[in-house]
Amino acid sequence: MRRVLASLSIGAIMATGALATAAPAQADVADCTGYLHDVGYAVGYDATRACQFAEYNEIGGHVLCYNLLRSLGVTTRHADTACTLGTL
């Protein structure tokens, strides 16, 4: 009986651990806007909207984000990095 309970306990712990560690990494708008803020840009409505394109548009989201950030005066390197962070 003890062996059965021990096996069940270990199985439950292993299953819980597997579920806890299996969560996928998720990018969000905050990754993109946070980066822009950290490198010195004022992050307002338009920059946030650009980052939302990166996060929510599966096809072409990075391109939309990048083009909008570039139109706001963000450098090519910073726009690319911010949008990449938003799509990871």
MDAnalysis code that builds the backbone (N, CA, C; Angstrom):
import MDAnalysis as mda
import numpy as np

u = mda.Universe.empty(264, n_residues=88, atom_resindex=np.repeat(np.arange(88), 3), trajectory=True)
u.add_TopologyAttr("name", ["N", "CA", "C"] * 88)
u.add_TopologyAttr("resid", np.arange(1, 89))
u.add_TopologyAttr("resname", ["MET", "ARG", "ARG", "VAL", "LEU", "ALA", "SER", "LEU", "SER", "ILE", "GLY", "ALA", "ILE", "MET", "ALA", "THR", "GLY", "ALA", "LEU", "ALA", "THR", "ALA", "ALA", "PRO", "ALA", "GLN", "ALA", "ASP", "VAL", "ALA", "ASP", "CYS", "THR", "GLY", "TYR", "LEU", "HIS", "ASP", "VAL", "GLY", "TYR", "ALA", "VAL", "GLY", "TYR", "ASP", "ALA", "THR", "ARG", "ALA", "CYS", "GLN", "PHE", "ALA", "GLU", "TYR", "ASN", "GLU", "ILE", "GLY", "GLY", "HIS", "VAL", "LEU", "CYS", "TYR", "ASN", "LEU", "LEU", "ARG", "SER", "LEU", "GLY", "VAL", "THR", "THR", "ARG", "HIS", "ALA", "ASP", "THR", "ALA", "CYS", "THR", "LEU", "GLY", "THR", "LEU"])
u.atoms.positions = np.array([
    [0.826, -1.190, 0.000],
    [0.000, 0.000, 0.000],
    [0.871, 1.254, 0.000],
    [1.951, 1.227, 0.786],
    [2.835, 2.387, 0.841],
    [3.472, 2.646, -0.521],
    [3.833, 1.575, -1.212],
    [4.445, 1.730, -2.526],
    [3.471, 2.380, -3.497],
    [2.232, 1.983, -3.419],
    [1.216, 2.553, -4.306],
    [1.039, 4.039, -4.022],
    [0.932, 4.417, -2.746],
    [0.786, 5.826, -2.385],
    [2.014, 6.629, -2.774],
    [3.193, 6.053, -2.580],
    [4.424, 6.746, -2.957],
    [4.477, 6.950, -4.461],
    [4.082, 5.944, -5.222],
    [4.075, 6.057, -6.681],
    [3.086, 7.117, -7.140],
    [1.920, 7.148, -6.522],
    [0.921, 8.149, -6.884],
    [1.406, 9.558, -6.546],
    [2.049, 9.699, -5.384],
    [2.558, 11.007, -4.976],
    [3.637, 11.495, -5.941],
    [4.560, 10.625, -6.277],
    [5.628, 10.998, -7.203],
    [5.047, 11.311, -8.575],
    [4.089, 10.517, -9.000],
    [3.435, 10.773, -10.291],
    [2.731, 12.121, -10.315],
    [2.071, 12.468, -9.230],
    [1.371, 13.748, -9.150],
    [2.356, 14.912, -9.157],
    [3.456, 14.747, -8.441],
    [4.477, 15.798, -8.418],
    [5.087, 15.974, -9.796],
    [5.390, 14.875, -10.455],
    [5.989, 14.950, -11.792],
    [5.023, 15.587, -12.784],
    [3.758, 15.235, -12.716],
    [2.767, 15.793, -13.636],
    [2.600, 17.281, -13.409],
    [2.578, 17.690, -12.159],
    [2.433, 19.105, -11.836],
    [3.653, 19.879, -12.306],
    [4.824, 19.320, -12.092],
    [6.048, 19.974, -12.533],
    [6.108, 20.100, -14.034],
    [5.676, 19.076, -14.736],
    [5.682, 19.122, -16.195],
    [4.736, 20.198, -16.708],
    [3.592, 20.330, -16.065],
    [2.655, 21.361, -16.481],
    [3.177, 22.748, -16.178],
    [3.837, 22.891, -15.056],
    [4.346, 24.201, -14.665],
    [5.483, 24.659, -15.566],
    [6.299, 23.728, -16.033],
    [7.436, 24.106, -16.857],
    [7.108, 24.123, -18.343],
    [5.945, 23.673, -18.721],
    [5.606, 23.589, -20.139],
    [4.961, 24.856, -20.687],
    [4.792, 25.869, -19.864],
    [4.154, 27.096, -20.335],
    [5.034, 27.776, -21.382],
    [4.459, 28.148, -22.513],
    [5.250, 28.764, -23.571],
    [5.637, 30.195, -23.216],
    [6.756, 30.637, -23.755],
    [7.157, 32.028, -23.575],
    [6.218, 32.890, -24.398],
    [5.826, 34.009, -23.852],
    [4.888, 34.859, -24.556],
    [5.426, 36.271, -24.631],
    [5.438, 36.780, -25.819],
    [5.814, 38.177, -26.003],
    [4.554, 39.013, -25.853],
    [4.747, 40.230, -25.491],
    [3.599, 41.111, -25.456],
    [4.030, 42.529, -25.781],
    [3.077, 43.394, -25.814],
    [3.318, 44.788, -26.146],
    [4.354, 45.386, -25.200],
    [4.341, 44.964, -23.941],
    [5.257, 45.511, -22.952],
    [6.715, 45.226, -23.281],
    [7.005, 44.093, -23.921],
    [8.381, 43.796, -24.315],
    [8.862, 44.821, -25.341],
    [8.022, 45.100, -26.291],
    [8.331, 46.041, -27.358],
    [8.410, 47.475, -26.830],
    [7.384, 47.918, -26.134],
    [7.363, 49.298, -25.634],
    [8.411, 49.508, -24.541],
    [8.626, 48.491, -23.736],
    [9.642, 48.584, -22.691],
    [11.026, 48.791, -23.277],
    [11.321, 48.076, -24.343],
    [12.607, 48.239, -25.014],
    [12.737, 49.653, -25.562],
    [11.706, 50.123, -26.232],
    [11.753, 51.476, -26.791],
    [11.992, 52.510, -25.691],
    [11.298, 52.348, -24.586],
    [11.483, 53.259, -23.453],
    [12.916, 53.184, -22.923],
    [13.426, 51.961, -22.794],
    [14.770, 51.767, -22.246],
    [15.864, 52.385, -23.107],
    [15.636, 52.457, -24.426],
    [16.652, 53.049, -25.301],
    [16.398, 54.532, -25.562],
    [15.422, 55.113, -24.853],
    [15.277, 56.555, -24.846],
    [14.134, 57.178, -25.628],
    [13.215, 56.373, -26.126],
    [12.093, 56.929, -26.873],
    [10.908, 57.193, -25.947],
    [10.171, 58.251, -26.259],
    [8.904, 58.489, -25.576],
    [7.894, 57.533, -26.201],
    [7.247, 56.749, -25.383],
    [6.322, 55.737, -25.888],
    [4.901, 56.220, -25.655],
    [4.255, 56.603, -26.740],
    [2.880, 57.060, -26.677],
    [1.954, 56.115, -27.412],
    [0.830, 56.661, -27.821],
    [-0.203, 55.861, -28.485],
    [0.313, 55.183, -29.751],
    [0.987, 55.945, -30.617],
    [1.413, 55.389, -31.906],
    [2.462, 54.289, -31.755],
    [3.412, 54.490, -30.866],
    [4.426, 53.460, -30.650],
    [3.784, 52.199, -30.046],
    [2.865, 52.393, -29.138],
    [2.161, 51.253, -28.545],
    [1.354, 50.511, -29.603],
    [0.709, 51.251, -30.468],
    [-0.057, 50.627, -31.555],
    [0.857, 49.828, -32.473],
    [2.026, 50.371, -32.777],
    [2.989, 49.649, -33.603],
    [3.360, 48.320, -32.945],
    [3.614, 48.369, -31.652],
    [3.970, 47.147, -30.931],
    [2.811, 46.154, -30.891],
    [1.586, 46.656, -30.875],
    [0.422, 45.766, -30.922],
    [0.365, 45.027, -32.255],
    [0.739, 45.686, -33.332],
    [0.792, 44.991, -34.626],
    [1.766, 43.820, -34.544],
    [2.898, 44.038, -33.910],
    [3.893, 42.969, -33.786],
    [3.332, 41.795, -33.003],
    [2.588, 42.095, -31.953],
    [2.079, 41.020, -31.099],
    [0.884, 40.280, -31.705],
    [-0.058, 41.007, -32.278],
    [-1.332, 40.390, -32.645],
    [-1.479, 39.993, -34.106],
    [-0.672, 40.514, -34.982],
    [-0.799, 40.161, -36.394],
    [0.200, 39.083, -36.750],
    [-0.297, 37.874, -36.944],
    [0.576, 36.749, -37.229],
    [1.324, 36.931, -38.546],
    [0.639, 37.380, -39.556],
    [1.249, 37.543, -40.868],
    [1.535, 39.019, -41.091],
    [2.803, 39.357, -41.190],
    [3.187, 40.731, -41.462],
    [3.202, 41.655, -40.271],
    [3.007, 41.150, -39.079],
    [2.976, 41.993, -37.898],
    [4.278, 42.719, -37.649],
    [5.378, 42.010, -37.857],
    [6.688, 42.623, -37.657],
    [6.891, 43.759, -38.656],
    [6.501, 43.551, -39.892],
    [6.671, 44.570, -40.935],
    [5.825, 45.804, -40.625],
    [4.589, 45.592, -40.227],
    [3.721, 46.721, -39.878],
    [4.296, 47.494, -38.692],
    [4.736, 46.770, -37.685],
    [5.341, 47.388, -36.506],
    [6.563, 48.201, -36.913],
    [7.437, 47.587, -37.658],
    [8.684, 48.225, -38.078],
    [8.420, 49.503, -38.882],
    [7.541, 49.407, -39.864],
    [7.254, 50.575, -40.705],
    [6.645, 51.719, -39.905],
    [5.766, 51.409, -38.993],
    [5.156, 52.458, -38.176],
    [6.189, 53.097, -37.239],
    [7.017, 52.276, -36.620],
    [8.047, 52.832, -35.745],
    [9.037, 53.691, -36.533],
    [9.396, 53.251, -37.710],
    [10.308, 54.038, -38.551],
    [9.672, 55.378, -38.915],
    [8.374, 55.385, -39.184],
    [7.693, 56.638, -39.528],
    [7.639, 57.590, -38.335],
    [7.822, 57.043, -37.129],
    [7.841, 57.858, -35.914],
    [9.247, 58.342, -35.571],
    [10.228, 57.944, -36.378],
    [11.591, 58.395, -36.148],
    [12.473, 57.436, -35.372],
    [12.005, 56.231, -35.164],
    [12.807, 55.223, -34.473],
    [13.855, 54.701, -35.460],
    [15.087, 54.526, -34.998],
    [16.153, 54.044, -35.881],
    [15.838, 52.629, -36.377],
    [16.486, 52.242, -37.456],
    [16.237, 50.914, -38.030],
    [16.551, 49.812, -37.020],
    [17.688, 49.945, -36.343],
    [18.087, 48.916, -35.384],
    [17.113, 48.819, -34.219],
    [16.711, 49.958, -33.679],
    [15.791, 49.948, -32.541],
    [14.401, 49.453, -32.949],
    [13.938, 49.865, -34.130],
    [12.628, 49.408, -34.600],
    [12.629, 47.897, -34.808],
    [13.677, 47.392, -35.437],
    [13.756, 45.954, -35.681],
    [13.800, 45.178, -34.379],
    [14.613, 45.630, -33.436],
    [14.715, 44.931, -32.144],
    [13.389, 44.984, -31.391],
    [12.774, 46.147, -31.334],
    [11.503, 46.282, -30.606],
    [10.438, 45.377, -31.201],
    [10.312, 45.377, -32.518],
    [9.287, 44.554, -33.165],
    [9.582, 43.065, -33.040],
    [10.849, 42.729, -33.064],
    [11.220, 41.315, -32.851],
    [10.841, 40.886, -31.442],
    [11.097, 41.738, -30.463],
    [10.708, 41.405, -29.083],
    [9.196, 41.251, -28.975],
    [8.453, 42.018, -29.748],
    [6.999, 41.937, -29.719],
    [6.439, 40.701, -30.381],
    [7.227, 40.056, -31.237],
    [6.715, 38.885, -31.949],
    [7.268, 37.571, -31.424],
    [8.201, 37.611, -30.487],
    [8.801, 36.366, -29.979],
    [7.824, 35.538, -29.201],
])
